[in-house]
């Protein structure tokens, strides 16, 4: 089955550690102001600027190497290796939970292997920081997070921006709703009403939550679905929503598109709209696992 992975924010979204450029840092909008002589080590897409980075992984294999974040070395070319020391930061998990109403547990030390010293080789502008996840040591019904920060840099002349030194990695085992689906439905719109049929990927963002495209708007604008007890479905704005779409919410009262999940057929029946109150853009759709 074709798989399409979206690193979302749960809450936020998303946060792509695979991207090797942080424009805010490069443009001096975050971190320390730079000049042509300064060198900096920074966490790309750091927690301070981009929030949590969620990675949902399959339950097999039992162990898997996953990317935690990317470290960059910016400034003039450098002919020396730079050693960067990392430190687990459990308080970052607690702070994130308190600020966002989430319930991440600190990833147990027995559940991962991580080299606390990372080397950025001479002449290289960045390095990927990975950890080995041991899935047998995590509970699939829980959401975990690992807070890390750059504790020190071997060369004191290399600076560390205060707003680009932390990373928060959310780790989830892919839930039973995660997968590739076919969405068929209708998008009621004041200027461009339309029927649609499109393939969508539902990506894990919580133990019982996934994100999906908002109607047929594509994967850059998404909604978050939470499957509740009794298989009712709650709908909330997801990554990429802004302006009027940021108010998107479920619409009750439809006998067919009643915001439920049918586990026998792996089908969602959804109705939602925006802006709220009084939505003028209403989506009704059947979303079935392929």
C-alpha positions as CSV (number, residue, x, y, z in Angstrom):
1,X,0.0,0.0,0.0
2,X,1.3,3.4,-0.9
3,X,2.2,5.4,2.2
4,X,2.5,9.2,2.4
5,X,4.0,10.6,5.6
6,X,3.1,14.0,7.0
7,X,5.0,15.3,10.0
8,X,2.3,17.3,11.6
9,X,2.0,19.3,14.5
10,X,-0.5,17.9,16.9
11,X,-1.2,19.9,17.9
12,X,0.8,22.0,15.6
13,X,2.3,20.9,13.0
14,X,4.4,19.9,11.8
15,X,8.0,20.8,11.9
16,X,10.0,19.1,9.2
17,X,13.4,18.1,10.5
18,X,14.3,17.0,7.0
19,X,14.4,20.6,5.9
20,X,17.9,21.9,6.0
21,X,17.1,25.6,6.1
22,X,15.5,27.7,8.9
23,X,14.7,31.0,7.2
24,X,14.0,32.8,10.4
25,X,17.5,32.0,11.7
26,X,19.2,32.6,8.3
27,X,17.4,36.0,8.0
28,X,18.3,37.0,11.6
29,X,14.7,36.9,12.6
30,X,15.4,34.4,15.4
31,X,18.4,33.7,17.5
32,X,21.4,36.0,17.7
33,X,22.1,38.8,15.1
34,X,24.9,37.6,12.9
35,X,27.7,39.2,10.9
36,X,30.0,37.6,8.3
37,X,32.6,36.5,10.9
38,X,30.3,34.7,13.3
39,X,29.8,31.0,13.4
40,X,26.7,29.4,15.0
41,X,25.5,26.0,15.9
42,X,21.7,25.8,15.8
43,X,18.9,23.3,15.9
44,X,17.1,23.7,12.6
45,X,13.3,24.1,13.1
46,X,14.0,24.3,16.8
47,X,11.2,23.9,19.4
48,X,11.5,27.6,20.3
49,X,10.3,28.6,16.8
50,X,8.5,25.6,15.3
51,X,7.1,23.6,18.3
52,X,7.0,19.9,18.6
53,X,8.1,17.5,15.8
54,X,5.8,14.5,15.7
55,X,7.0,11.2,14.3
56,X,4.6,8.3,14.0
57,X,6.3,4.9,13.4
58,X,5.1,1.4,12.6
59,X,5.1,-1.2,15.4
60,X,7.6,-3.3,13.4
61,X,10.5,-3.6,13.3
62,X,11.1,-3.8,17.0
63,X,14.0,-1.3,16.7
64,X,14.2,1.6,14.3
65,X,16.6,4.4,13.6
66,X,14.7,7.7,13.4
67,X,15.8,11.3,12.9
68,X,15.5,13.5,16.0
69,X,16.5,16.8,14.4
70,X,19.2,18.5,12.3
71,X,22.1,20.6,13.6
72,X,23.5,23.3,11.4
73,X,26.8,25.1,11.5
74,X,26.5,28.5,9.8
75,X,29.1,31.2,9.1
76,X,32.5,31.2,7.4
77,X,33.9,27.9,6.2
78,X,35.4,25.9,9.1
79,X,38.3,23.4,8.8
80,X,37.8,21.8,12.2
81,X,35.4,19.2,13.6
82,X,32.9,20.7,16.0
83,X,31.6,18.5,18.9
84,X,28.2,19.3,20.2
85,X,27.0,17.8,23.5
86,X,23.3,17.1,23.9
87,X,21.3,16.8,27.1
88,X,17.9,15.2,27.7
89,X,15.4,17.9,28.9
90,X,12.4,16.4,30.5
91,X,11.1,19.8,31.7
92,X,10.5,20.7,28.1
93,X,7.9,17.9,27.9
94,X,6.1,19.2,31.0
95,X,6.2,22.7,29.8
96,X,4.7,21.7,26.4
97,X,1.9,19.8,28.1
98,X,1.1,22.7,30.4
99,X,1.1,25.2,27.5
100,X,-0.9,23.1,25.1
101,X,-3.1,20.8,27.2
102,X,-1.4,17.7,25.9
103,X,-0.5,14.5,27.8
104,X,2.9,13.4,26.4
105,X,4.9,11.2,28.7
106,X,8.7,11.5,28.8
107,X,10.2,8.8,26.6
108,X,11.8,6.3,28.9
109,X,15.6,6.1,28.8
110,X,15.2,2.3,28.1
111,X,13.3,3.1,25.0
112,X,16.1,4.7,23.0
113,X,19.8,4.9,22.4
114,X,21.3,8.3,21.6
115,X,24.9,9.4,21.4
116,X,25.1,12.4,23.6
117,X,28.0,13.8,21.6
118,X,27.5,14.7,17.9
119,X,30.3,15.7,15.6
120,X,29.8,18.2,12.8
121,X,32.7,17.2,10.4
122,X,35.0,19.9,9.1
123,X,33.6,21.7,6.1
124,X,30.1,20.2,6.6
125,X,27.3,22.7,7.1
126,X,24.9,20.3,9.0
127,X,24.5,16.9,10.5
128,X,21.4,14.8,11.2
129,X,20.9,13.7,14.8
130,X,19.3,10.3,15.0
131,X,18.3,7.9,17.8
132,X,17.5,4.2,17.9
133,X,14.0,3.7,19.1
134,X,13.2,0.4,21.0
135,X,9.5,-0.1,20.5
136,X,9.1,-2.9,22.9
137,X,9.8,-0.4,25.7
138,X,6.9,1.9,24.9
139,X,3.2,1.5,25.4
140,X,1.3,1.8,22.1
141,X,-1.7,3.4,23.9
142,X,0.4,6.4,25.0
143,X,2.0,9.4,23.4
144,X,5.7,10.1,24.3
145,X,8.0,13.0,23.8
146,X,11.8,13.4,24.1
147,X,13.1,16.9,24.9
148,X,16.7,17.6,24.0
149,X,18.9,20.6,24.0
150,X,22.4,21.6,23.0
151,X,24.3,21.8,26.3
152,X,27.7,22.8,25.0
153,X,29.9,23.2,21.9
154,X,33.5,22.2,21.8
155,X,34.8,25.4,20.3
156,X,33.9,28.4,22.5
157,X,34.1,30.7,19.4
158,X,31.1,29.0,17.9
159,X,28.0,30.6,19.3
160,X,24.7,29.0,20.3
161,X,21.5,31.1,19.7
162,X,19.3,31.0,22.7
163,X,16.2,30.6,20.5
164,X,17.6,27.7,18.4
165,X,19.0,25.1,20.9
166,X,16.1,22.9,21.9
167,X,14.1,20.1,20.2
168,X,11.0,18.3,21.2
169,X,10.4,15.0,19.4
170,X,6.9,13.5,19.8
171,X,6.9,9.7,19.2
172,X,3.7,7.7,18.5
173,X,3.1,4.2,17.2
174,X,0.9,4.5,14.2
175,X,-2.7,4.0,15.3
176,X,-5.4,1.8,13.6
177,X,-6.8,4.8,11.7
178,X,-3.6,5.6,9.9
179,X,-3.5,4.8,6.2
180,X,-4.5,5.7,2.7
181,X,-8.2,6.4,2.0
182,X,-10.5,7.4,-0.7
183,X,-12.6,10.5,0.0
184,X,-15.8,11.1,-2.0
185,X,-18.1,14.0,-1.2
186,X,-19.4,17.5,-1.9
187,X,-17.9,20.9,-1.1
188,X,-20.6,23.5,-0.7
189,X,-19.0,26.8,-1.6
190,X,-20.6,30.3,-2.5
191,X,-18.6,30.6,-5.7
192,X,-17.3,27.2,-6.6
193,X,-19.5,24.3,-5.3
194,X,-18.3,20.9,-6.4
195,X,-18.3,17.2,-6.0
196,X,-14.9,15.6,-5.4
197,X,-13.2,12.2,-5.3
198,X,-9.7,12.1,-4.1
199,X,-7.1,9.9,-2.4
200,X,-6.1,11.1,1.0
201,X,-3.6,10.0,3.7
202,X,-4.7,9.9,7.3
203,X,-1.6,10.4,9.5
204,X,-1.3,9.6,13.2
205,X,-1.0,12.7,15.4
206,X,-2.2,11.1,18.7
207,X,-3.2,7.7,20.2
208,X,-6.8,8.1,18.8
209,X,-6.2,11.0,16.4
210,X,-5.3,11.5,12.7
211,X,-5.0,14.4,10.4
212,X,-6.4,14.6,6.9
213,X,-7.0,17.0,4.0
214,X,-9.7,19.6,4.5
215,X,-12.1,18.4,1.7
216,X,-10.3,18.6,-1.6
217,X,-7.9,21.4,-0.7
218,X,-4.8,19.2,-0.6
219,X,-2.5,18.2,2.1
220,X,-1.3,21.8,2.9
221,X,-4.6,22.5,4.6
222,X,-5.7,19.8,7.0
223,X,-8.2,19.0,9.8
224,X,-7.6,16.8,12.9
225,X,-9.9,13.9,13.6
226,X,-10.2,12.4,17.1
227,X,-12.1,9.1,17.3
228,X,-14.0,9.0,20.7
229,X,-15.6,6.2,22.7
230,X,-18.6,5.0,20.7
231,X,-16.8,5.9,17.4
232,X,-18.0,9.4,17.3
233,X,-15.5,11.8,15.6
234,X,-14.5,15.2,16.8
235,X,-13.1,17.7,14.2
236,X,-10.6,20.5,14.9
237,X,-8.5,22.8,12.7
238,X,-5.2,21.2,11.6
239,X,-1.9,22.3,10.1
240,X,-2.2,24.9,7.4
241,X,-5.5,26.3,8.4
242,X,-5.7,30.1,8.7
243,X,-8.1,32.9,8.5
244,X,-11.7,31.6,8.1
245,X,-10.5,27.9,7.7
246,X,-9.0,28.2,11.2
247,X,-12.6,28.1,12.6
248,X,-13.5,24.8,10.9
249,X,-15.7,22.6,13.0
250,X,-18.0,19.6,12.9
251,X,-21.7,20.1,11.8
252,X,-24.2,18.0,13.6
253,X,-27.7,16.7,12.6
254,X,-27.1,14.9,9.3
255,X,-28.5,11.4,9.4
256,X,-25.8,10.0,7.1
257,X,-22.8,12.3,7.4
258,X,-23.0,12.2,11.2
259,X,-19.3,12.4,12.1
260,X,-18.8,8.8,13.0
261,X,-16.3,6.1,12.2
262,X,-17.5,2.6,11.2
263,X,-14.8,0.1,12.3
264,X,-16.4,-2.8,10.3
265,X,-15.9,-0.9,7.0
266,X,-13.0,1.4,8.1
267,X,-15.1,4.3,6.9
268,X,-15.5,7.9,8.2
269,X,-18.8,9.8,7.6
270,X,-18.0,13.5,8.0
271,X,-19.7,16.8,7.9
272,X,-17.9,20.0,8.8
273,X,-17.6,23.6,7.7
274,X,-16.2,27.1,8.1
275,X,-16.2,30.0,8.8
276,X,-17.9,29.7,12.1
277,X,-20.5,30.7,13.3
278,X,-22.7,30.2,10.3
279,X,-20.5,28.3,7.9
280,X,-20.8,29.1,4.2
281,X,-18.3,26.4,3.1
282,X,-19.7,23.0,4.1
283,X,-18.0,19.7,3.3
284,X,-19.8,16.3,3.4
285,X,-17.6,13.3,2.7
286,X,-17.3,9.5,3.0
287,X,-13.7,8.5,3.7
288,X,-12.9,4.8,3.2
289,X,-9.7,2.9,3.8
290,X,-8.2,1.5,0.6
